[in-house]
Amino acid sequence: MKKIKTKFNKLITFTILVSFLASFSFPNYTGATEYTFGSNSNQDVWQLNQDINEKRSQITELKRQIDVYNKNINAKQKSLTSLSNQLSTINNGIAKVNLEISAIELEVDTFNLKIANTELQIDAKEDEIARQKEMIAELIRSLHREQQQNDLLEILLLNENFSDFMSKLESLEKMQDNLLGGVEELQGIKIALVDDKEQLETNKQELDVLADRLLVKKESLDGQKVFKYALMQDTQGQEAKFQALLDQARDEQLQMNADIVYLEQVARQKLNRQLELQELISDGLMWPVPSRYITAYFHDPEYPYRYIFEHPAIDIRAAQGTPIRAADSGYVAKAKDGGQYGYSYIMLIHADNISTVYGHVNIISVASDQFVSKGQVIGYSGGMPGTRGAGRFTTGPHLHFEVRSNGIPVNPINYLP
């Protein structure tokens, strides 16, 4: 008797729920009631997963080959002072970048497959949500009809024996369980659908990042090929001419560093006398170009010419012709135009004994002693071998960005947001 009373209570509660749900509009019921993808969809998802795993295996193999070239390059770096080793390093670098491009292209393919896979699952879940809604609508209509035709007392009175009554009661209870189960499953599918859509957006963002990385690598490849060609043209394959170029590059670097230190002292003294620097208030530096992709770090151990001179800056990936903006307000201490084959740079001095240097400038837009505001365009980046302002030893478009404190190079990363 206690069991019957429990069933009555559950059905009374459920009758209220049915009345509530029946007030909502559902589409007509057309069929399927189980949460399963179609066989074609399952096959497509399986095939996409197989393709993704295959791409991952190929990427792993390419990364293994890239590591081999990295070891070859590192082994040669200490002896880059010979032409043969320089050319060997360039060739290894070109081969490495080719592999990196192939690896990124495979990653692009992988993410495209992931996107296709996720889109298939989204479509399947949206179809299943529609089917679940139709199933729930039909169950509500069936239960509502039962409710209108017979209340619980009528069920008891209309059935001649207790067995028929219990059978009818259990049938209604089963319909109740099916409806509640359908509602819960519908909620689960909706949550999974939201997760799939978020994953789809994440994959698309990753694809954009990969596209940018691919562009960087292709520019690097082009730059290294041009650099190799220019090196062969300048040296004509002769070691003596290569050594002369190295000596020239070393002397130019030393002279430029001395010039920067001297110019900063002179310019700062001049402006301090005029009290102009004292009026500047700095709220920190900003990135001089939109990119945050660093291709060489401050005193980078992998910098190819560190055995000739240390790298006193960070190199930031910047396409040829990217606007260069002043990292902070200040005055132009030097706008050096190196011409078609020389090295061009801009030096700004700021408050708090800070100065910034921008190298491989293709087009200079400011002049010495000019005041510039933070974020103002001061020139356009270069770095592609053979282009104006790039200098001799460069392998691709980028911005050389230095920060100096009291004339001494410091790590720019510590000053950037």
N, C-alpha and C positions, 0 to 999 in steps of 0.2 A: 504493500500500500504506500509506503514511503517513496518507493521508486516511481510510482504513478504520480504522486503528488509533485515530485521533482520535475517530471516531464511536463505536467500541467503548468507549473510555474515558468519553466523555460519557454513553453509555447506562448504563454500569455505575454511574457516579455518580448518574445520575438514578433508577436502580432503587432505590437506597438512599433517595432523596428520596421516591419514591412510597410505599415501605413506611412511611416516617415519617408522611406525610400521610394515608395510609389508616387510621392508628390514630385519627384524629379523626373526629368525627361530623358529617356534612353532610346537609342535607335532600335529598330525591329531586330529581333533575333534571327540569325541566318545560319547558324551551324556550330562550328568548332568550339569545344569547351576546354581543351587542354593546352597548356603553355608549351608548345613545341614548334621549332622552326620547320619550314618545309624541307624536304629532302634535298632539293636543289640548293637551297640556302646553306644547309649543313655542308654539302659537298664544296660549295664555293669557299666557305670559311675554312674548311680543312685544307683546301688547296692553297689558300692565301697564307695560312700558317706554315705550310711546307715551304713555300717560296721565301717567307721571311727567315726561316731557319737556314735555308740554303744561302741567302744573302749574308747572314751573320757569319757563317763559316768562311765565306769568301773574304769578308772584312777582317776576320781573325788572321787569315793567311797573309793578307796584304800588310797588316800591322807587323807581322813577324818579319816580312821582307824590309819594311821601313826601319825596323830596329837594326837590321844588318847594315843598312846604309848610314844610319846614325853613328854606329860604331866606327865605320870607315871614315866618316867625316871627322869625328872626334880624334881618331888616331892621326889624322893629317894636320889638324889645326895647329899643333905645336911647331910644325915645319912648313907653315904657309909662306915662309920667306924665300921659297924657290918656286920658279914658274911651273915646273912639272907638278909639284904638290898642289899649287893653286888651281891648276887646270883639273887635276884629279878630284879635288874637293868640289869644284864647280860641277863636274860631270856627275859626281855622286849626289850632289844637291839637286841637279836636274832630274836624275833618276828617282830620287826620293820624292820630290814634289809630284812627279808623274804618278807614282804609287799613291801618294796622299790624295791626289785628284780622283784617282780610280776608287779609293776607299770612300771618299765623300760621296761620289756618284752612287756607289752601292748603298750608302746610308740613306741617300735621297730616295733610291728605289725602295728601300726597306720601309721608310716612313710613308711613302705613297701606298705601299701594300697594307701597312697598318691602318692608314686612313680608309682605304677601300674596305678592309675587314670591319672596321668600326662602323662605317656607313651601312654595311650589310646588316650588322647586328641592330643598329638603330632602326632601320626599315622593318626588320623582323619584329622588334619589340613594339613598334608603333602599330603594326598589323595585329599583334597579339593583344595589345591594349584594346583595340577596336573589338576584337572577338570576345574578350573578357567582358566588356561593357554590354555587348549583345547578349551574352549568356546570363549576366546578372539581371538584365532587363526582362528576359524570358522567365527566370526564376521568380522575380518579383511579381510579374503578371500572374504566374501560376498560383503562387501563394495568396495573392490578393483575391483571385477568383475563389480559392478554397475558403478564404476568410469571409467573403461575401455570401457564399452559399451555405456554409455551416459554421456556427461557432462551436466552441469546445463542448458546451452542454448538448447541442444538437448531435454532435458526433457520438456522444455517449448514449443518447436516447435512440438514435436511428439504427445503431448496430445491435442486432438481436442477442449476440453473445459477447462475452468479455474478450475472447480471442480476436474477433473482428475489430473490436474497439482498439485493442493494443496494436494490431497491425496498422490501422489507420493512423494512430498516434505516432508510431515509429516511422511511417512514410512521411508524415509532416516534419518530424524531427530530422529525417535525412535531408529533406529539401532545405531545412534551416541550416544544417551543417554545410551543404553545398554552397548556399548563398554566402554564408560567412567566410567560407574558404575562398570563394571567388573574389570577394572584396579584399581579403588579405593578400591574395596572389596579385590582384590588380595593383595594389599599393606597392608590392615588391617589384613588379615590372616597371612601374613609374620611377621608383628610386634608381633601379638599374639603368633606366633610360637616361636619367640626369647624369649618372656617372659616365655613361658612354659618350654623351655630348661634351662633357668636360674633357674627357680623354681625347676626343676628336679635336677640340680646340687646342689642347696641349701639343698634339702631334703636328698640327698646322703651324704653330709657333716654332716648333723645333725645325720644321721644314724651312721656314724663313731664315733661321740661324744658319742652317746648313748651306742655303743658297749664298749667304754672305761669305761664309768660310770658303766655299767653292770659288767665288769671285776673287778672294784674297789669294788663294793658291794659284789660280790661273795667272793673275798679275805677277806673282812671284816667279812663276815659271817663265813668263815672257821676259821679265827683268833679268833673270839669270842667263837666259839665252843671249840677250843683247849685251850683257856684261862680258860674257865669254867672247863674243864676236869682237867687241871693242878692245878687250885685252889682247886678243890675237893681232888685231890691227895695230895697236900701239907698240907691242913688243916684237911683232913679226917673228914670234917664236924664239926670241933670243933672250937668254938669261940675263945678260948684262943690261939690256934695256928694261927688263922687269925690275932689276935691283935699283935702277935709276928712278923708276916710278915709285918704288917703295920709299926710297930716301926722300923724294919730293913730297909724298903724302905725309911722311913723318914730320918733315920740316914745316909743312903747311899747317898741320895740326898743332904743333908747338907754337908757331907764330900766331895762329888764331886764338889760342888759349891766352897767350900773353896780351894780345890786343884787347880781348874781352875784359881781362882783369884791369888793364890800364884805362880803357874807355869807361868802365863802370866807375872807377875812382874819380876820374876827371868830371864825368857827367854828374855824379852824385854831389861832389864838392860844389860844382857850379849851381846846381839846383838848390842845394842847402843854403847857399849864400842868398839865393833869391827867395828863400822860405817857401818854395813851391811844393817840395816833397812833404814838408810838415803838414800841409793842408790835406794830404791824401790819407784816407782812412781805409784800410783793407779789411774785407770780410772773408779773405781766403781766395785761393785761385780757382779758376774754372778750367774745364778741359778745353784746349784750343781748337779741337776738331770734334765733329759729332761721334766719331768712332771711339770705342774703349778697347779696341783689339790691339794688344801690345805685341810687337814682333821681336823686340829686343829690349832687355831690361837694363837698368843702371848697373854698371860694372858686370855685365852679363858674362858668365863663364863660357857661354857658347858663342859669344861675339867673334866672328871670324878673324878680326884684326886685332884682338886684344893683346897679342904678342908683339904688336907694333905700338899700340897705344890703347889705354882703357876706354871703355865706352862711357862717357860722362852724362848720359841722358837716357831717356826711354824713346824707342821708336814706335810711333803709333800708326797703325794702318790708316792710310788716307789715299783715296783715289787721286790720280793726277788732276790738278785743278780744283781741289777741295778748298773752300774758303778757310783761312787761318784767322782765328779770333784772339785778341789780346786776353791772356789769362787773368789779367788784373789791370786796373787803371795805372798809367805811368807815362814815362817819357821815352822816346826812341833815342837810345844811345848810339846805335849803329844800324844802318840799313845797307849791308854789303851786297853789291851786285857782282857776282862772279862771272857774269857773261855766259856764253854758250857752253863753255867747257869747264868753268870754275865752279866753286861752291858758294852759294848765296845764302845769307842768313840775316835775321833781324834780331836785335837785342833791345829789350825793354828794361828800364829800371823802375822799381816800385818802392813803396814805403817799407819800413822795417828791415832795410838792408837786403831786400830780396830783388833779384833780377831774373829774367827769363830769356832764353835763346831759342829761336825757331830756325831749324836748318833744312836744307834742300828746298829752298823757296823758289818756285818757278816764276812767279810774278810778285814784285814788291809794290805795295800800295801806300807806303808811308815814307817819311824822310826824317833824317836826324833832327833832334831837338823838338820834334812834334809831340804834342800831348795826345794820348789815345785813351779812350774809355774802355772799361772792362767789357768784353764781348764785341768790340769794334773789329771789323775785318781789317787786317794789316797786310794781307797778301794771300797768295794761292799756292798750295803745296805742289811739290814735284817729286823728284827722286828716281824717275824712270831714266835708266842709263842713256846718255847721249842728249838729254834734254837740258834746256837752260837752267842753270842753278843747281843741277843735281850733284855736280862734282864727279870725280873719277871713280872712287870706290863705293859704288852703290849698286844694289841688285834689284831695285824695284821701288814703286811709288810708296812713300811714307813721309811722316813728319818726324824729324829729329827734334825732341823737346827737352831742353835743359832748364833746371832751376838751380840758381846759385845763391848762397847766403854769404854775404861779405866777400863775394868774388869766388868762393870755393864751391865746386859742383856738389850738390846734395841729391838724394833720391827724390825725384818728382812725385813718386807715389805717396810719399809722406805729406805732401802739400795739396794733393788733389782730393776732391770730395769722393 
